[in-house]
Amino acid sequence: MSSTNPAEFKRFHEALTKDQPEYQLFYFALVKNDKDPKDETDPILQGSWKARKLTFSKAVSLMQDGYNVGIAATNIDRLCIVDVDNMEQVQYFTNWIRKSSIPITISNI
């Protein structure tokens, strides 16, 4: 199980928007301590994640309440997302990430 870290999330957001403050990332809420984007019993998580874009401040607020927050790359983004499910299989890649990307924690849920 994972817990949210709003301070780390803020650092991530600030790094992505530092030179382009107008950049609007696509954040969406996830189930508390999970990666699941949907829970029909929770009004915040009802319906498709694609229809639930959050502002940065709303995403931080939800994280402070224990929700996880996902990020999606859209067709108008300059963002590339790589989802690594088996860290042991991508040792070279993870070393490159640690040297070349935004300094955020790589963790598994």
LINSULHU-V391361 format. One record per backbone hydrogen bond with DSSP energy under -1.0 kcal/mol. NH is the residue of the N-H (numbers start at 1). CO is the residue of the C=O. E is the energy in kcal/mol with one decimal. If there is no record, write none. Layout:
{{NH,CO,E} {NH,CO,E}}
This chain:
{{9,5,-2.2} {10,6,-2.5} {11,7,-2.0} {12,8,-2.3} {13,9,-2.6} {14,10,-2.8} {15,11,-2.0} {16,12,-1.8} {17,13,-1.7} {18,14,-1.0} {23,20,-2.3} {27,25,-1.1} {28,70,-2.0} {30,68,-2.9} {31,36,-3.1} {34,31,-1.7} {39,45,-1.3} {42,39,-2.1} {45,42,-1.5} {51,48,-1.5} {52,49,-1.7} {54,27,-2.8} {59,55,-2.4} {60,56,-2.4} {61,57,-2.2} {62,58,-2.6} {63,59,-2.2} {64,60,-2.3} {66,63,-1.9} {67,62,-2.4} {70,28,-3.4} {72,26,-2.4} {77,74,-1.5} {89,86,-1.3} {90,87,-1.1} {94,90,-2.7} {95,91,-2.0} {96,92,-2.2} {97,93,-2.5} {98,94,-2.2} {99,95,-1.3} {100,96,-2.1} {101,97,-2.1} {104,102,-1.9}}
